Amino acid sequence: MPSQDRPIARLLSLATAVPSHLLTQSAISGAAAKLFSGNDSPYPRLRRIYENAGIRQRYSTLPLEELEQARGWRLWHEAFQSAALLLLEEVARRALTRAGLEPAQVDTLLVACSTGFAVPSLDALLLDRVPFPRTVERVPLVGYGCAGGILGLSRAAAMARARPGSIVLFLTVELCTLTFRPKDRSSTNLVATALFGDGAAAAVVACGDHPDAPGLGPHGEYCWPESEEIMGWDLQDDGVGIRLSPSLPQLIRRDARGLIEDFLDRNHLSLGNIDHWVLHPGGAKVLASLQDCLGLAEEELLPARRVLRDYGNMSAPTVLFVLQEILMAGAAGRFFCLAFGPGFTAAFLLLESNGHWPLSRSCLARPR
């Protein structure tokens, strides 16, 4: 954790949101069977991925019948921008209310998103929907993918420590379902339909007198050499094609433990010092790989499995859904937050909680 001569960045509040359209896994599987019918269909040999993904339902920006329709870049962008801003506004207001703050008190605004883009950026467009100061320092974060929740929260903590007394608001939104391309009959595209959902999350971070708010400690990351083919986007004429290597679970199983132990060792800790694992549920195979290489008990994976079951993989916001569930249960001790994203990148963040958040009103009060 931070040394005593450095201010401690604290997590004052968390908030999450999903769009209104609930899609069951069985409905998505049935739609995929019809959409990918034909002699060259990959569906028959991949049908079981829907059953084994550990997902019961997900939420989508568009209803299922509209997701099945091909969209050009213009229609895709229109759907993305309006839905992304709606979710960002919702989680921003909710997080600030939980922290006892007004938008006018925000000094720094970070927004992470990799499933769409806007120029002006989403953070700039959000200023016309939420009354942030027109002088707010804005930081758009692009390309972090599934690691964006941890990397963005880490950046927010670093900015709060650099300017004690300032209020930093971190937002992330990912609309993964909009990246589906119905004309793409590849196995990768079909696998994506079995995993991804839409969601947003927000975190308010500040230094100061907030004794019951969790402390955000050291953070780190590791980018594998020559690993850009593991995960990412491939731009196509009808949208973005997902890049997702089947070797990803094996890579995690082989390397994750050593990377985590090295990070912990640099911070004078070991695996035995971790009380709670906040894992990004990238998929059932990813969680199984982490369980194997870290030697985790099944109950240590339950929060990640529940979020995966109820929301699917929402990319960057997902790990913050997991963190919120664990904190709201009153968990205390040292947390290790872990996610993987394009690069290929592993993201780490340590956090400590006394178990009173958010049960204690003191961490929801206006900072002094």
KOLBA-626403 format. One record per residue: residue in three letters; residue number from 1; x, y, z of N, C-alpha, C in turn. Coordinates in steps of 0.1 Angstrom, whole numbers. Example, Ala and Ser with C-alpha at 12.3 -4.5 7.8 and 13.67 -1.06 7.14 Angstrom:
! residues 2
ALA, 1, 132, -57, 78, 123, -45, 78, 132, -33, 78
SER, 2, 128, -22, 71, 137, -11, 71, 129, 0, 79
//
This chain:
! residues 368
MET, 1, 8, -12, 0, 0, 0, 0, 9, 12, 0
PRO, 2, 3, 24, -3, 11, 36, -3, 19, 39, 9
SER, 3, 31, 44, 8, 39, 47, 20, 33, 58, 28
GLN, 4, 37, 60, 40, 31, 69, 49, 33, 84, 45
ASP, 5, 43, 86, 37, 46, 100, 33, 38, 104, 20
ARG, 6, 30, 95, 15, 22, 97, 3, 7, 97, 7
PRO, 7, -1, 106, 2, -15, 106, 5, -22, 93, -1
ILE, 8, -32, 88, 6, -39, 76, 2, -51, 80, -7
ALA, 9, -52, 75, -19, -63, 78, -27, -74, 68, -23
ARG, 10, -86, 73, -21, -97, 64, -16, -109, 64, -25
LEU, 11, -115, 52, -25, -127, 50, -33, -139, 54, -26
LEU, 12, -145, 66, -29, -156, 72, -22, -169, 65, -26
SER, 13, -170, 61, -38, -183, 54, -43, -180, 47, -56
LEU, 14, -189, 37, -58, -190, 30, -71, -205, 30, -75
ALA, 15, -207, 30, -88, -220, 29, -94, -219, 21, -107
THR, 16, -230, 13, -110, -230, 6, -123, -244, 8, -129
ALA, 17, -244, 5, -142, -257, 6, -150, -256, -3, -162
VAL, 18, -267, -7, -166, -269, -15, -179, -280, -10, -187
PRO, 19, -280, -12, -200, -292, -7, -208, -304, -16, -205
SER, 20, -315, -12, -212, -328, -18, -208, -332, -31, -214
HIS, 21, -325, -35, -225, -329, -47, -231, -322, -59, -225
LEU, 22, -330, -68, -219, -324, -80, -213, -325, -92, -223
LEU, 23, -314, -98, -226, -313, -109, -235, -309, -122, -228
THR, 24, -317, -132, -228, -314, -145, -222, -304, -152, -231
GLN, 25, -296, -160, -225, -286, -168, -233, -293, -177, -243
SER, 26, -304, -183, -238, -311, -192, -247, -317, -185, -259
ALA, 27, -322, -173, -257, -327, -165, -269, -316, -162, -278
ILE, 28, -305, -158, -273, -293, -154, -282, -289, -167, -290
SER, 29, -288, -178, -283, -284, -190, -290, -294, -194, -301
GLY, 30, -307, -193, -298, -317, -196, -308, -316, -186, -320
ALA, 31, -313, -173, -318, -312, -164, -329, -300, -167, -337
ALA, 32, -289, -171, -330, -276, -174, -337, -278, -187, -346
ALA, 33, -286, -196, -341, -289, -209, -349, -296, -205, -362
LYS, 34, -305, -196, -362, -312, -192, -374, -304, -183, -383
LEU, 35, -297, -174, -376, -289, -164, -384, -277, -171, -391
PHE, 36, -271, -181, -385, -259, -188, -390, -263, -202, -396
SER, 37, -275, -203, -401, -279, -216, -407, -273, -217, -421
GLY, 38, -272, -230, -426, -266, -233, -439, -255, -243, -437
ASN, 39, -251, -248, -449, -241, -259, -449, -228, -254, -443
ASP, 40, -224, -242, -445, -211, -237, -440, -212, -231, -426
SER, 41, -223, -233, -419, -225, -226, -406, -215, -232, -396
PRO, 42, -209, -223, -388, -201, -228, -377, -209, -231, -364
TYR, 43, -222, -228, -365, -230, -229, -353, -231, -244, -347
PRO, 44, -234, -254, -355, -235, -267, -349, -223, -272, -341
ARG, 45, -211, -269, -345, -200, -273, -337, -196, -264, -326
LEU, 46, -202, -252, -326, -200, -242, -315, -212, -240, -306
ARG, 47, -223, -248, -309, -235, -245, -301, -233, -246, -286
ARG, 48, -224, -255, -282, -222, -258, -268, -216, -246, -260
ILE, 49, -210, -237, -268, -203, -226, -261, -214, -217, -254
TYR, 50, -226, -217, -259, -237, -209, -252, -241, -216, -239
GLU, 51, -240, -229, -239, -244, -237, -227, -233, -237, -217
ASN, 52, -221, -236, -221, -209, -238, -212, -203, -224, -208
ALA, 53, -209, -213, -213, -202, -200, -210, -204, -195, -196
GLY, 54, -213, -201, -189, -216, -197, -175, -224, -184, -175
ILE, 55, -232, -181, -185, -240, -169, -187, -254, -173, -188
ARG, 56, -262, -166, -180, -277, -168, -180, -284, -157, -188
GLN, 57, -279, -145, -187, -285, -134, -194, -275, -123, -195
ARG, 58, -278, -113, -204, -270, -101, -206, -279, -90, -210
TYR, 59, -274, -78, -210, -281, -66, -214, -276, -60, -226
SER, 60, -285, -54, -234, -281, -49, -247, -287, -35, -250
THR, 61, -279, -27, -257, -284, -14, -261, -296, -15, -271
LEU, 62, -296, -25, -279, -306, -27, -289, -313, -40, -286
PRO, 63, -326, -41, -290, -333, -54, -289, -327, -64, -298
LEU, 64, -329, -77, -296, -323, -88, -303, -326, -87, -318
GLU, 65, -338, -84, -322, -341, -83, -336, -334, -73, -343
GLU, 66, -330, -62, -336, -322, -51, -343, -307, -55, -344
LEU, 67, -302, -62, -334, -289, -67, -334, -286, -76, -346
GLU, 68, -296, -83, -350, -295, -93, -361, -293, -86, -375
GLN, 69, -296, -73, -375, -296, -65, -388, -282, -59, -390
ALA, 70, -278, -60, -402, -265, -54, -406, -266, -39, -405
ARG, 71, -255, -32, -400, -254, -18, -399, -241, -12, -405
GLY, 72, -242, -2, -412, -230, 5, -417, -224, 14, -406
TRP, 73, -213, 20, -409, -206, 28, -399, -215, 39, -393
ARG, 74, -222, 46, -402, -230, 57, -397, -241, 53, -387
LEU, 75, -249, 42, -390, -259, 37, -381, -253, 32, -368
TRP, 76, -241, 25, -370, -235, 20, -358, -231, 31, -349
HIS, 77, -225, 42, -354, -220, 53, -346, -231, 60, -339
GLU, 78, -242, 62, -346, -254, 68, -340, -259, 61, -328
ALA, 79, -260, 47, -330, -265, 39, -319, -256, 39, -308
PHE, 80, -243, 39, -310, -233, 39, -300, -233, 52, -292
GLN, 81, -232, 63, -299, -230, 76, -292, -242, 79, -282
SER, 82, -254, 77, -287, -266, 81, -279, -267, 71, -267
ALA, 83, -265, 58, -269, -266, 49, -258, -254, 50, -248
ALA, 84, -242, 53, -253, -231, 55, -244, -232, 67, -235
LEU, 85, -237, 78, -241, -239, 90, -233, -250, 88, -222
LEU, 86, -260, 81, -226, -271, 79, -217, -266, 71, -204
LEU, 87, -259, 60, -207, -253, 52, -196, -243, 60, -188
LEU, 88, -234, 67, -194, -224, 75, -187, -231, 85, -178
GLU, 89, -241, 92, -183, -248, 102, -175, -254, 95, -162
GLU, 90, -260, 83, -164, -267, 76, -153, -257, 72, -143
VAL, 91, -245, 66, -147, -236, 62, -136, -228, 73, -130
ALA, 92, -226, 84, -138, -219, 96, -132, -228, 102, -121
ARG, 93, -240, 104, -124, -249, 110, -114, -251, 101, -102
ARG, 94, -252, 88, -104, -254, 79, -93, -242, 78, -84
ALA, 95, -230, 78, -90, -218, 77, -82, -216, 89, -74
LEU, 96, -218, 101, -80, -217, 114, -73, -227, 115, -61
THR, 97, -239, 111, -64, -249, 111, -53, -245, 102, -41
ARG, 98, -240, 90, -44, -236, 81, -34, -224, 87, -26
ALA, 99, -216, 95, -32, -204, 101, -26, -208, 115, -19
GLY, 100, -221, 119, -20, -225, 131, -14, -219, 143, -21
LEU, 101, -217, 142, -34, -211, 153, -42, -220, 158, -53
GLU, 102, -217, 170, -58, -224, 176, -70, -214, 175, -81
PRO, 103, -219, 175, -94, -211, 175, -106, -201, 187, -106
ALA, 104, -205, 198, -100, -197, 210, -101, -184, 209, -92
GLN, 105, -184, 198, -84, -172, 196, -75, -162, 187, -81
VAL, 106, -164, 182, -93, -155, 173, -100, -144, 181, -106
ASP, 107, -131, 177, -103, -120, 184, -108, -114, 177, -121
THR, 108, -115, 164, -121, -109, 156, -132, -119, 145, -136
LEU, 109, -121, 144, -149, -130, 134, -155, -123, 125, -164
LEU, 110, -123, 112, -161, -116, 102, -170, -128, 93, -176
VAL, 111, -127, 90, -189, -137, 82, -195, -130, 71, -204
ALA, 112, -132, 58, -200, -125, 48, -208, -136, 41, -216
CYS, 113, -133, 39, -229, -142, 32, -238, -134, 27, -250
SER, 114, -136, 14, -254, -129, 8, -265, -138, 3, -276
THR, 115, -152, 2, -273, -161, -3, -283, -167, 7, -292
GLY, 116, -163, 19, -291, -168, 30, -299, -160, 42, -297
PHE, 117, -162, 53, -305, -155, 65, -304, -164, 77, -307
ALA, 118, -159, 88, -304, -166, 101, -307, -156, 112, -308
VAL, 119, -158, 121, -317, -150, 133, -318, -159, 145, -321
PRO, 120, -162, 154, -311, -156, 155, -298, -157, 142, -290
SER, 121, -149, 140, -280, -148, 128, -272, -161, 127, -263
LEU, 122, -163, 115, -258, -175, 113, -250, -175, 122, -237
ASP, 123, -163, 124, -231, -162, 133, -220, -166, 147, -223
ALA, 124, -163, 152, -235, -167, 165, -239, -182, 166, -241
LEU, 125, -187, 156, -248, -202, 156, -250, -210, 155, -237
LEU, 126, -204, 148, -227, -211, 146, -215, -213, 159, -207
LEU, 127, -204, 169, -210, -205, 182, -203, -218, 189, -207
ASP, 128, -224, 186, -218, -237, 192, -221, -249, 185, -215
ARG, 129, -246, 174, -208, -257, 166, -202, -256, 166, -186
VAL, 130, -244, 168, -181, -242, 168, -167, -234, 181, -164
PRO, 131, -238, 189, -154, -232, 202, -151, -218, 202, -145
PHE, 132, -209, 195, -151, -195, 195, -146, -190, 209, -149
PRO, 133, -179, 213, -141, -173, 226, -144, -168, 226, -159
ARG, 134, -169, 237, -165, -164, 238, -179, -148, 238, -179
THR, 135, -142, 239, -167, -128, 239, -166, -123, 225, -161
VAL, 136, -132, 215, -161, -128, 202, -156, -117, 196, -165
GLU, 137, -108, 190, -159, -97, 184, -166, -102, 170, -172
ARG, 138, -102, 169, -185, -108, 157, -191, -97, 148, -197
VAL, 139, -98, 135, -195, -89, 125, -199, -96, 113, -206
PRO, 140, -97, 113, -219, -103, 101, -226, -93, 90, -227
LEU, 141, -97, 78, -223, -89, 66, -223, -94, 56, -234
VAL, 142, -86, 53, -244, -91, 45, -255, -81, 33, -257
GLY, 143, -87, 21, -260, -79, 10, -264, -75, 0, -253
TYR, 144, -80, 3, -240, -76, -6, -229, -85, -18, -229
GLY, 145, -96, -18, -236, -105, -30, -236, -109, -35, -222
CYS, 146, -108, -48, -221, -113, -54, -208, -104, -50, -196
ALA, 147, -92, -45, -198, -84, -40, -187, -87, -26, -183
GLY, 148, -96, -20, -190, -99, -5, -188, -104, -2, -175
GLY, 149, -112, -11, -169, -117, -8, -155, -106, -6, -145
ILE, 150, -97, -15, -145, -86, -14, -135, -76, -4, -139
LEU, 151, -72, -3, -152, -62, 7, -156, -68, 21, -154
GLY, 152, -81, 23, -157, -87, 36, -155, -88, 40, -140
LEU, 153, -92, 31, -132, -92, 33, -118, -79, 36, -112
SER, 154, -68, 29, -117, -55, 32, -113, -50, 46, -117
ARG, 155, -54, 50, -129, -50, 64, -134, -58, 74, -125
ALA, 156, -70, 71, -122, -78, 81, -113, -71, 82, -99
ALA, 157, -67, 71, -94, -60, 71, -81, -47, 79, -81
ALA, 158, -39, 77, -92, -27, 85, -94, -29, 100, -95
MET, 159, -40, 104, -102, -43, 118, -103, -48, 124, -90
ALA, 160, -56, 116, -82, -60, 121, -69, -48, 123, -60
ARG, 161, -39, 114, -60, -27, 115, -52, -18, 127, -56
ALA, 162, -18, 130, -69, -10, 141, -74, -16, 154, -69
ARG, 163, -29, 155, -67, -35, 167, -63, -45, 164, -51
PRO, 164, -39, 163, -39, -48, 160, -28, -58, 171, -26
GLY, 165, -71, 166, -23, -82, 176, -22, -90, 177, -34
SER, 166, -85, 172, -45, -93, 172, -57, -102, 160, -58
ILE, 167, -113, 161, -66, -122, 150, -68, -120, 145, -82
VAL, 168, -118, 132, -83, -116, 126, -96, -128, 116, -99
LEU, 169, -134, 117, -110, -145, 108, -114, -140, 100, -126
PHE, 170, -140, 87, -124, -137, 78, -135, -149, 71, -140
LEU, 171, -151, 71, -153, -163, 65, -159, -158, 55, -170
THR, 172, -165, 45, -172, -163, 36, -183, -176, 30, -188
VAL, 173, -177, 29, -201, -188, 23, -208, -184, 15, -220
GLU, 174, -190, 3, -221, -187, -5, -233, -200, -11, -238
LEU, 175, -202, -9, -251, -214, -15, -258, -209, -26, -267
CYS, 176, -206, -37, -261, -200, -48, -269, -209, -54, -279
THR, 177, -222, -54, -276, -232, -60, -285, -232, -53, -299
LEU, 178, -229, -40, -299, -230, -33, -311, -219, -37, -321
THR, 179, -209, -44, -316, -198, -48, -325, -201, -61, -333
PHE, 180, -213, -67, -330, -217, -79, -337, -220, -76, -352
ARG, 181, -214, -84, -361, -215, -82, -375, -222, -95, -380
PRO, 182, -235, -94, -384, -243, -105, -388, -238, -112, -400
LYS, 183, -231, -106, -408, -226, -112, -421, -212, -120, -418
ASP, 184, -207, -118, -407, -194, -125, -404, -197, -139, -398
ARG, 185, -194, -149, -406, -197, -163, -402, -185, -170, -395
SER, 186, -175, -162, -391, -163, -168, -385, -166, -173, -371
SER, 187, -158, -183, -367, -160, -188, -353, -158, -178, -342
THR, 188, -149, -169, -345, -146, -158, -335, -158, -149, -332
ASN, 189, -165, -146, -343, -177, -138, -342, -188, -145, -335
LEU, 190, -189, -158, -337, -200, -166, -330, -196, -167, -316
VAL, 191, -184, -169, -312, -180, -170, -298, -183, -157, -291
ALA, 192, -181, -146, -298, -183, -133, -292, -198, -131, -288
THR, 193, -207, -137, -297, -221, -136, -294, -225, -143, -281
ALA, 194, -217, -153, -277, -220, -161, -265, -214, -155, -253
LEU, 195, -206, -144, -254, -199, -138, -242, -203, -124, -238
PHE, 196, -205, -115, -248, -204, -101, -245, -218, -95, -243
GLY, 197, -218, -85, -234, -230, -77, -231, -225, -62, -229
ASP, 198, -235, -54, -226, -233, -39, -225, -234, -35, -211
GLY, 199, -226, -25, -207, -227, -19, -193, -218, -7, -191
ALA, 200, -220, -1, -180, -212, 11, -176, -209, 11, -161
ALA, 201, -199, 18, -157, -195, 19, -143, -188, 32, -140
ALA, 202, -189, 36, -127, -183, 49, -123, -177, 47, -110
ALA, 203, -166, 55, -107, -159, 55, -94, -155, 69, -91
VAL, 204, -158, 73, -79, -153, 86, -74, -141, 84, -65
VAL, 205, -130, 91, -68, -118, 89, -61, -113, 102, -55
ALA, 206, -107, 102, -43, -102, 114, -37, -93, 111, -26
CYS, 207, -84, 120, -22, -76, 118, -10, -82, 127, 1
GLY, 208, -79, 124, 13, -85, 133, 24, -90, 124, 35
ASP, 209, -99, 130, 43, -104, 124, 55, -116, 116, 52
HIS, 210, -114, 104, 47, -125, 94, 44, -121, 81, 50
PRO, 211, -121, 79, 63, -115, 67, 69, -122, 54, 66
ASP, 212, -134, 54, 62, -141, 42, 59, -142, 39, 44
ALA, 213, -136, 48, 36, -136, 45, 22, -124, 36, 19
PRO, 214, -125, 26, 10, -114, 17, 7, -102, 25, 1
GLY, 215, -90, 21, 5, -78, 28, 0, -73, 21, -12
LEU, 216, -70, 29, -22, -64, 23, -35, -49, 23, -34
GLY, 217, -43, 12, -35, -29, 10, -33, -21, 10, -46
PRO, 218, -10, 3, -46, -2, 2, -57, -9, -5, -69
HIS, 219, -5, -1, -81, -11, -6, -93, 1, -10, -103
GLY, 220, -2, -18, -112, 8, -22, -122, 2, -28, -134
GLU, 221, 10, -31, -144, 6, -37, -156, 18, -44, -163
TYR, 222, 14, -53, -172, 25, -60, -179, 19, -63, -193
CYS, 223, 27, -59, -203, 23, -61, -217, 32, -71, -224
TRP, 224, 26, -82, -228, 34, -93, -234, 40, -88, -247
PRO, 225, 52, -93, -250, 59, -89, -263, 52, -96, -275
GLU, 226, 50, -89, -286, 45, -94, -298, 32, -102, -296
SER, 227, 23, -95, -289, 11, -102, -285, -2, -95, -290
GLU, 228, 0, -86, -300, -12, -79, -304, -23, -87, -311
GLU, 229, -19, -100, -315, -29, -108, -321, -38, -116, -311
ILE, 230, -35, -114, -298, -42, -122, -288, -57, -116, -286
MET, 231, -58, -103, -287, -70, -96, -284, -71, -82, -291
GLY, 232, -82, -78, -296, -83, -65, -302, -94, -64, -312
TRP, 233, -93, -54, -320, -103, -52, -331, -96, -52, -345
ASP, 234, -103, -57, -355, -99, -56, -368, -110, -48, -376
LEU, 235, -106, -37, -381, -116, -28, -388, -120, -35, -401
GLN, 236, -133, -36, -403, -139, -41, -415, -149, -31, -421
ASP, 237, -153, -33, -433, -162, -24, -440, -175, -22, -433
ASP, 238, -180, -33, -426, -193, -32, -419, -191, -32, -404
GLY, 239, -180, -27, -399, -178, -26, -385, -165, -31, -380
VAL, 240, -164, -34, -367, -152, -39, -362, -153, -54, -359
GLY, 241, -143, -61, -364, -143, -76, -361, -135, -79, -349
ILE, 242, -140, -87, -340, -133, -90, -328, -121, -99, -331
ARG, 243, -110, -96, -324, -98, -105, -324, -96, -111, -311
LEU, 244, -98, -124, -310, -98, -131, -297, -91, -145, -300
SER, 245, -79, -147, -295, -72, -159, -298, -76, -170, -288
PRO, 246, -78, -182, -294, -81, -194, -285, -70, -197, -275
SER, 247, -58, -192, -278, -47, -195, -269, -47, -186, -256
LEU, 248, -56, -177, -255, -56, -168, -244, -57, -175, -230
PRO, 249, -66, -185, -228, -66, -191, -215, -53, -198, -211
GLN, 250, -47, -205, -222, -34, -211, -219, -23, -201, -216
LEU, 251, -23, -190, -222, -13, -179, -219, -15, -175, -204
ILE, 252, -27, -173, -200, -30, -169, -186, -25, -179, -177
ARG, 253, -29, -192, -180, -25, -203, -171, -10, -204, -169
ARG, 254, -3, -201, -180, 12, -203, -180, 19, -191, -173
ASP, 255, 14, -179, -175, 22, -167, -171, 16, -159, -159
ALA, 256, 3, -160, -157, -3, -151, -147, 2, -152, -133
ARG, 257, 4, -164, -128, 9, -165, -114, 23, -158, -113
GLY, 258, 32, -160, -122, 45, -154, -121, 45, -139, -121
LEU, 259, 36, -134, -130, 35, -119, -131, 29, -113, -118
ILE, 260, 19, -120, -113, 13, -115, -100, 22, -116, -89
GLU, 261, 30, -127, -88, 39, -128, -77, 50, -118, -78
ASP, 262, 55, -115, -90, 65, -105, -92, 60, -91, -87
PHE, 263, 47, -88, -91, 41, -75, -87, 40, -74, -72
LEU, 264, 35, -85, -66, 34, -85, -51, 47, -84, -44
ASP, 265, 57, -91, -49, 70, -91, -43, 76, -76, -44
ARG, 266, 74, -69, -54, 78, -55, -55, 72, -47, -45
ASN, 267, 60, -51, -40, 53, -43, -30, 53, -50, -16
HIS, 268, 63, -59, -15, 66, -66, -2, 54, -74, 3
LEU, 269, 47, -81, -6, 36, -89, -3, 38, -103, -10
SER, 270, 29, -112, -7, 28, -125, -13, 14, -129, -15
LEU, 271, 12, -140, -22, -2, -145, -25, -10, -147, -12
GLY, 272, -3, -151, -2, -9, -154, 11, -14, -141, 18
ASN, 273, -10, -129, 14, -15, -117, 19, -28, -112, 13
ILE, 274, -33, -119, 3, -45, -114, -4, -57, -121, 2
ASP, 275, -67, -113, 7, -79, -118, 13, -90, -120, 3
HIS, 276, -90, -111, -8, -101, -112, -17, -96, -110, -32
TRP, 277, -101, -118, -41, -97, -117, -55, -108, -111, -63
VAL, 278, -105, -99, -69, -115, -92, -77, -111, -95, -92
LEU, 279, -117, -105, -98, -113, -109, -111, -122, -105, -122
HIS, 280, -117, -100, -133, -125, -97, -144, -129, -111, -151
PRO, 281, -142, -113, -151, -147, -126, -157, -147, -125, -172
GLY, 282, -136, -127, -179, -135, -126, -193, -143, -137, -200
GLY, 283, -145, -148, -193, -152, -160, -197, -149, -171, -188
ALA, 284, -157, -182, -189, -155, -193, -180, -141, -199, -181
LYS, 285, -136, -200, -193, -122, -206, -195, -112, -197, -188
VAL, 286, -113, -184, -189, -104, -175, -183, -104, -177, -168
LEU, 287, -116, -177, -162, -117, -179, -147, -111, -193, -143
ALA, 288, -114, -203, -151, -108, -216, -148, -93, -216, -148
SER, 289, -87, -209, -158, -73, -207, -159, -67, -200, -147
LEU, 290, -74, -190, -142, -69, -182, -130, -71, -191, -118
GLN, 291, -81, -198, -117, -83, -207, -105, -72, -217, -105
ASP, 292, -68, -223, -116, -58, -233, -117, -44, -228, -113
CYS, 293, -40, -216, -119, -27, -212, -118, -25, -205, -104
LEU, 294, -35, -199, -98, -34, -193, -85, -38, -202, -74
GLY, 295, -44, -213, -77, -48, -223, -66, -59, -217, -58
LEU, 296, -69, -211, -64, -80, -204, -57, -91, -214, -54
ALA, 297, -97, -213, -43, -109, -221, -39, -121, -216, -47
GLU, 298, -131, -225, -49, -142, -221, -57, -150, -209, -52
GLU, 299, -151, -208, -38, -158, -196, -33, -151, -183, -36
GLU, 300, -138, -183, -38, -131, -171, -42, -135, -166, -55
LEU, 301, -140, -174, -64, -144, -170, -77, -159, -167, -78
LEU, 302, -167, -169, -68, -181, -168, -68, -186, -154, -73
PRO, 303, -180, -143, -67, -185, -130, -72, -183, -128, -87
ALA, 304, -171, -132, -92, -169, -131, -107, -178, -139, -115
ARG, 305, -181, -151, -110, -190, -160, -117, -204, -155, -117
ARG, 306, -208, -149, -106, -222, -143, -105, -224, -132, -115
VAL, 307, -214, -123, -116, -214, -112, -125, -214, -117, -139
LEU, 308, -206, -127, -142, -206, -133, -156, -220, -139, -159
ARG, 309, -225, -146, -149, -238, -152, -151, -249, -142, -154
ASP, 310, -249, -131, -147, -261, -121, -148, -259, -110, -158
TYR, 311, -246, -108, -163, -243, -97, -172, -235, -100, -184
GLY, 312, -228, -112, -183, -219, -115, -194, -206, -107, -192
ASN, 313, -198, -107, -203, -185, -100, -203, -188, -86, -209
MET, 314, -188, -76, -201, -191, -62, -205, -178, -54, -208
SER, 315, -167, -61, -210, -154, -55, -211, -150, -47, -199
ALA, 316, -145, -35, -201, -139, -27, -190, -148, -26, -177
PRO, 317, -161, -23, -178, -169, -21, -166, -170, -34, -157
THR, 318, -168, -45, -163, -172, -58, -156, -165, -60, -143
VAL, 319, -152, -57, -142, -145, -59, -130, -150, -50, -119
LEU, 320, -155, -38, -122, -160, -29, -112, -174, -34, -107
PHE, 321, -181, -41, -116, -193, -48, -111, -189, -58, -100
VAL, 322, -179, -66, -102, -174, -76, -93, -169, -69, -80
LEU, 323, -161, -58, -81, -157, -51, -70, -168, -46, -61
GLN, 324, -178, -40, -68, -190, -35, -61, -197, -46, -53
GLU, 325, -199, -57, -59, -205, -68, -52, -198, -72, -39
ILE, 326, -184, -73, -40, -177, -78, -29, -177, -67, -18
LEU, 327, -176, -55, -22, -176, -44, -11, -189, -43, -5
MET, 328, -200, -44, -12, -213, -43, -7, -217, -54, 3
ALA, 329, -209, -65, 1, -211, -77, 11, -204, -74, 24
GLY, 330, -197, -63, 25, -190, -60, 37, -177, -66, 39
ALA, 331, -170, -71, 28, -157, -77, 29, -147, -68, 33
ALA, 332, -138, -73, 42, -127, -65, 47, -113, -72, 44
GLY, 333, -103, -63, 44, -90, -69, 41, -83, -63, 29
ARG, 334, -74, -71, 23, -67, -67, 11, -73, -74, -1
PHE, 335, -75, -66, -11, -81, -70, -24, -71, -70, -35
PHE, 336, -71, -80, -43, -62, -79, -55, -72, -79, -67
CYS, 337, -71, -68, -75, -80, -66, -87, -71, -69, -99
LEU, 338, -77, -77, -108, -70, -83, -119, -79, -83, -132
ALA, 339, -73, -79, -143, -80, -79, -156, -70, -80, -167
PHE, 340, -74, -85, -178, -66, -86, -190, -72, -79, -202
GLY, 341, -64, -73, -210, -70, -65, -222, -60, -65, -233
PRO, 342, -64, -58, -244, -55, -58, -256, -42, -53, -253
GLY, 343, -32, -58, -260, -18, -54, -259, -9, -65, -262
PHE, 344, -10, -77, -256, -19, -82, -246, -14, -78, -232
THR, 345, -23, -73, -224, -20, -66, -211, -26, -72, -199
ALA, 346, -19, -74, -189, -24, -77, -175, -24, -64, -167
ALA, 347, -35, -62, -160, -36, -50, -151, -38, -54, -137
PHE, 348, -31, -48, -127, -32, -51, -113, -35, -39, -105
LEU, 349, -42, -41, -94, -45, -30, -85, -48, -36, -71
LEU, 350, -41, -31, -61, -44, -35, -47, -53, -25, -41
LEU, 351, -61, -30, -32, -71, -21, -25, -73, -27, -11
GLU, 352, -75, -18, -1, -78, -23, 13, -91, -17, 18
SER, 353, -99, -25, 24, -111, -20, 30, -113, -25, 44
ASN, 354, -119, -17, 53, -122, -21, 66, -135, -28, 68
GLY, 355, -142, -29, 57, -155, -37, 57, -167, -28, 60
HIS, 356, -165, -15, 62, -176, -6, 65, -182, 1, 53
TRP, 357, -176, -1, 41, -182, 5, 29, -191, -5, 22
PRO, 358, -203, -1, 18, -209, 13, 19, -218, 13, 31
LEU, 359, -217, 4, 41, -226, 3, 52, -225, 15, 61
SER, 360, -213, 21, 62, -211, 33, 70, -214, 45, 62
ARG, 361, -222, 54, 68, -225, 67, 61, -213, 76, 60
SER, 362, -203, 74, 68, -192, 83, 68, -185, 84, 55
CYS, 363, -185, 72, 47, -178, 72, 34, -186, 78, 23
LEU, 364, -199, 81, 27, -208, 87, 17, -210, 101, 19
ALA, 365, -204, 107, 29, -206, 121, 33, -198, 130, 24
ARG, 366, -202, 142, 23, -194, 152, 16, -180, 154, 22
PRO, 367, -169, 153, 14, -156, 154, 20, -154, 167, 26
ARG, 368, -146, 167, 37, -143, 180, 44, -131, 186, 38
//
